[in-house]
Amino acid sequence: MTQNKLDRQSPIPLYYQLKEILLDLIKSGELEGGRLPTEEELCIRYSVSRGTVRKALSELESEGFIVTEAGKGTFAVKPKFEQSLLKFYSIGREMRDLGIELTSRTILREVTKPTREVIKFLGINGDEDVNKLIRVRYLEGEPIILETIWIPVKFCSDLTEKVKDDVPIYDILEYNYNLKILKVREMLEPVIINENEASVMECKPGIPAFLVERITYNLEEIPIEFRKSIIRGDRFKFTTEMYR
């Protein structure tokens, strides 16, 4: 049961007790619409000063549990989706297995020449054609990933025609082209979402994100895919475990 009273005899500061009470409310999902009471409402409900309320809210915001929207109020931040770094993953397959709604929208599909970066990571010649796909991935209706994918045409000549928004790319590669995956190599880098990315992902520019660069290898250890994903840091986190 969520604690709802402050202990004024406790050595623990009132702002910290209030913070913990609000955190319990956030985690329990008891806030209607995810909206926190106003500062004035909290002052009256818990018989504390506005300074105490503001300090509690400030700590919750700095720790990423709440966000304040001008003219609208203060809201609980949605829990982040987690992804382990310890194993190969296809987010489409994993979310499908977990019963989490995942949809995609392909905003570009074309056959083009590779850039120097693509040539480097795929180990191909500059005159080879590559399939290029740009997709927005939606988790529970919210756009959180912007992907750009390059796959040599020599492996799948009509891929741009085969791609379907409701089918994972790896399923298409495996079932349509018999391209089975042995391993992937990934590089993660913290970045800031720019204005163009923000307009596509329906978020504010300047928020933190992950840039994930992935090279996918087939059973012969030949690179068959280079992928760059911009993943919203406010909605996603990576986890790992290390043993001594």
Backbone torsions as a table, in degrees:
resi	resn	phi	psi	omega
1	MET	NA	136.3	-176.9
2	THR	-69.8	129.1	176.3
3	GLN	-65.6	138.7	-178.5
4	ASN	-134.7	13.6	179.0
5	LYS	-128.3	147.7	175.8
6	LEU	-91.8	140.1	177.1
7	ASP	-98.0	101.6	-175.2
8	ARG	-77.1	-7.5	175.6
9	GLN	-92.9	-8.4	-176.6
10	SER	-77.6	145.5	175.8
11	PRO	-71.8	-11.4	179.3
12	ILE	-73.6	127.3	-178.3
13	PRO	-54.6	146.2	-177.3
14	LEU	-61.3	-38.4	-178.2
15	TYR	-62.6	-35.6	-178.9
16	TYR	-71.9	-39.8	175.9
17	GLN	-61.3	-43.2	179.2
18	LEU	-63.7	-41.1	177.2
19	LYS	-57.8	-44.8	-178.7
20	GLU	-66.8	-36.8	177.3
21	ILE	-63.7	-46.0	-179.9
22	LEU	-66.2	-35.8	178.8
23	LEU	-65.3	-38.9	176.1
24	ASP	-61.7	-41.5	178.7
25	LEU	-63.2	-41.5	-179.7
26	ILE	-63.5	-48.0	-175.7
27	LYS	-71.2	-27.5	-179.0
28	SER	-82.2	-12.8	-179.5
29	GLY	75.6	20.1	-177.1
30	GLU	-80.8	-8.3	-178.2
31	LEU	-81.2	121.0	-179.2
32	GLU	-65.8	119.9	-178.9
33	GLY	69.9	9.2	-178.8
34	GLY	74.9	7.1	-175.9
35	ARG	-92.5	130.8	177.4
36	LEU	-80.9	154.3	173.0
37	PRO	-60.7	158.0	178.0
38	THR	-69.7	166.1	177.8
39	GLU	-57.0	-42.9	-179.1
40	GLU	-63.2	-43.0	179.1
41	GLU	-62.3	-40.3	179.9
42	LEU	-67.8	-38.6	178.0
43	CYS	-59.4	-44.7	-178.5
44	ILE	-70.9	-45.1	-175.5
45	ARG	-62.7	-37.8	-174.3
46	TYR	-110.8	5.0	177.8
47	SER	52.5	52.0	178.9
48	VAL	-128.7	166.1	-179.3
49	SER	-76.1	162.0	177.1
50	ARG	-63.6	-32.4	178.2
51	GLY	-62.8	-40.6	177.8
52	THR	-63.1	-43.8	179.6
53	VAL	-63.0	-45.7	-176.9
54	ARG	-64.9	-36.1	179.2
55	LYS	-67.9	-39.8	177.8
56	ALA	-64.1	-44.8	-179.7
57	LEU	-67.2	-37.6	-180.0
58	SER	-61.6	-41.9	179.3
59	GLU	-67.7	-39.3	178.1
60	LEU	-63.8	-38.0	-179.8
61	GLU	-71.0	-41.4	-179.1
62	SER	-66.8	-25.8	179.0
63	GLU	-90.7	1.4	173.7
64	GLY	83.9	17.2	-178.7
65	PHE	-91.1	-24.3	-179.2
66	ILE	-136.1	162.9	175.6
67	VAL	-141.7	141.6	-179.9
68	THR	-104.4	127.6	178.0
69	GLU	-111.1	121.9	-176.2
70	ALA	-55.5	128.7	177.2
71	GLY	78.9	-4.6	-177.7
72	LYS	-117.1	-37.9	-179.6
73	GLY	129.2	-167.0	-179.5
74	THR	-111.3	132.0	-173.4
75	PHE	-128.0	149.3	174.5
76	ALA	-70.5	137.4	176.9
77	VAL	-77.1	136.4	179.1
78	LYS	-63.0	145.3	177.7
79	PRO	-62.4	146.4	-178.3
80	LYS	-81.2	145.8	170.8
81	PHE	-74.0	141.8	-178.2
82	GLU	-111.4	144.6	176.2
83	GLN	-138.5	128.5	179.8
84	SER	-77.4	142.8	175.7
85	LEU	-92.7	2.0	-173.1
86	LEU	-88.0	-6.2	-176.9
87	LYS	-147.9	160.6	174.7
88	PHE	-66.4	140.4	178.8
89	TYR	-140.2	149.3	166.6
90	SER	-119.1	112.4	-174.3
91	ILE	-61.5	-32.0	178.2
92	GLY	-63.6	-46.3	179.6
93	ARG	-67.8	-42.0	-176.0
94	GLU	-66.4	-44.6	-179.9
95	MET	-66.5	-35.4	177.0
96	ARG	-62.8	-43.2	180.0
97	ASP	-66.6	-30.8	-179.7
98	LEU	-84.6	-6.5	-178.8
99	GLY	76.9	18.9	178.3
100	ILE	-93.5	133.2	-177.3
101	GLU	-67.6	120.3	175.8
102	LEU	-130.0	127.3	177.2
103	THR	-129.0	160.3	-180.0
104	SER	-130.4	153.1	173.0
105	ARG	-134.0	115.1	179.8
106	THR	-83.5	118.8	-176.9
107	ILE	-104.1	-7.9	174.5
108	LEU	-154.1	134.6	172.2
109	ARG	-144.4	120.9	-177.2
110	GLU	-157.3	162.8	171.1
111	VAL	-105.5	126.8	-173.8
112	THR	-146.3	178.0	175.0
113	LYS	-88.6	148.3	-176.8
114	PRO	-77.1	149.5	171.9
115	THR	-79.3	172.6	178.6
116	ARG	-60.1	-39.1	179.8
117	GLU	-63.0	-44.9	-179.7
118	VAL	-65.3	-40.5	177.0
119	ILE	-58.3	-43.6	-178.9
120	LYS	-62.8	-48.9	-173.5
121	PHE	-78.5	-29.5	180.0
122	LEU	-94.0	-9.5	178.7
123	GLY	62.9	40.7	-178.2
124	ILE	-115.0	172.7	177.7
125	ASN	-86.3	155.0	-177.8
126	GLY	-67.3	-19.0	-179.2
127	ASP	-93.4	0.8	177.4
128	GLU	-79.4	146.3	176.5
129	ASP	-85.7	148.0	175.1
130	VAL	-130.4	146.3	169.3
131	ASN	-77.9	131.5	177.8
132	LYS	-121.5	127.0	179.2
133	LEU	-126.2	138.4	171.3
134	ILE	-123.0	125.5	-176.4
135	ARG	-132.5	149.1	170.1
136	VAL	-107.3	129.5	-180.0
137	ARG	-105.4	132.6	-178.3
138	TYR	-114.2	125.7	173.3
139	LEU	-107.2	118.3	-176.9
140	GLU	52.3	41.9	175.1
141	GLY	83.9	-2.0	-177.1
142	GLU	-109.2	126.2	-179.7
143	PRO	-72.7	118.8	-178.5
144	ILE	-127.6	-10.1	-178.9
145	ILE	-133.9	133.6	172.6
146	LEU	-117.1	115.9	-173.5
147	GLU	-112.8	139.3	168.1
148	THR	-123.1	125.6	-172.1
149	ILE	-124.1	135.5	174.9
150	TRP	-123.9	127.1	178.2
151	ILE	-134.9	125.9	-178.4
152	PRO	-56.2	137.5	179.8
153	VAL	-62.8	-28.4	-178.5
154	LYS	-61.4	-21.2	178.3
155	PHE	-89.8	-29.1	-176.3
156	CYS	-156.9	89.6	-170.1
157	SER	-66.6	-30.4	-177.1
158	ASP	-113.6	31.9	-176.3
159	LEU	-58.8	-39.3	-177.3
160	THR	-61.2	-23.9	178.0
161	GLU	-87.1	-24.7	-176.2
162	LYS	-86.8	-22.7	-175.3
163	VAL	-62.6	131.4	176.1
164	LYS	-127.4	139.5	-175.3
165	ASP	-63.9	-25.1	-176.7
166	ASP	-99.4	10.9	-179.9
167	VAL	-123.9	126.3	178.1
168	PRO	-57.0	141.6	179.3
169	ILE	-55.0	-41.6	-177.0
170	TYR	-67.0	-30.7	174.1
171	ASP	-64.8	-41.7	179.9
172	ILE	-64.8	-44.9	-179.6
173	LEU	-62.4	-40.0	-176.7
174	GLU	-75.1	-47.5	-172.3
175	TYR	-83.6	-29.2	-178.3
176	ASN	-94.7	-27.3	-173.9
177	TYR	-126.2	4.1	179.9
178	ASN	55.5	34.3	176.9
179	LEU	-94.6	98.4	-179.5
180	LYS	-92.5	144.3	-172.8
181	ILE	-98.8	130.0	176.4
182	LEU	-92.4	-46.2	-175.3
183	LYS	-161.8	167.8	172.0
184	VAL	-133.3	154.5	173.1
185	ARG	-120.9	127.3	-176.6
186	GLU	-123.3	146.6	175.1
187	MET	-127.4	126.8	-179.3
188	LEU	-109.8	139.6	179.7
189	GLU	-145.7	134.1	176.5
190	PRO	-74.3	136.0	179.4
191	VAL	-139.8	174.9	174.9
192	ILE	-115.8	134.4	-179.4
193	ILE	-69.7	127.6	180.0
194	ASN	-87.0	179.1	-174.0
195	GLU	-65.3	-41.0	-179.8
196	ASN	-64.5	-43.9	179.0
197	GLU	-65.2	-40.1	-178.8
198	ALA	-63.9	-37.4	-179.4
199	SER	-65.7	-35.0	179.1
200	VAL	-76.0	-37.9	-175.0
201	MET	-91.4	2.4	174.9
202	GLU	57.4	45.5	178.9
203	CYS	-138.2	178.7	-179.5
204	LYS	-82.1	137.3	173.6
205	PRO	-65.9	150.1	178.2
206	GLY	95.2	-6.2	178.4
207	ILE	-78.3	151.6	-178.5
208	PRO	-68.9	150.3	-180.0
209	ALA	-150.7	169.0	171.7
210	PHE	-104.8	134.1	165.8
211	LEU	-99.7	116.7	-179.9
212	VAL	-113.9	117.4	176.8
213	GLU	-104.2	126.5	-175.0
214	ARG	-125.5	133.2	170.7
215	ILE	-112.8	125.7	-178.0
216	THR	-107.4	134.2	-176.2
217	TYR	-116.2	143.5	175.9
218	ASN	-85.8	-173.0	-175.3
219	LEU	-64.8	-21.7	176.9
220	GLU	-90.8	8.6	-179.4
221	GLU	62.2	33.7	174.8
222	ILE	-99.5	132.1	178.3
223	PRO	-65.2	126.9	179.6
224	ILE	-117.5	-10.4	-178.8
225	GLU	-151.0	140.2	167.7
226	PHE	-123.3	128.0	-175.2
227	ARG	-132.3	136.0	173.6
228	LYS	-119.4	124.0	-178.3
229	SER	-121.4	129.9	169.8
230	ILE	-99.4	116.8	-174.4
231	ILE	-118.0	123.7	-177.4
232	ARG	-60.3	122.9	-178.7
233	GLY	-72.9	-18.8	179.0
234	ASP	-82.0	-8.5	-177.6
235	ARG	-125.5	1.0	-173.0
236	PHE	-146.4	145.8	173.6
237	LYS	-145.9	149.1	177.5
238	PHE	-103.3	143.9	-179.3
239	THR	-127.5	156.3	176.7
240	THR	-151.1	166.8	175.5
241	GLU	-131.2	142.3	178.9
242	MET	-131.9	137.1	179.8
243	TYR	-109.8	143.5	-179.3
244	ARG	-76.3	NA	NA
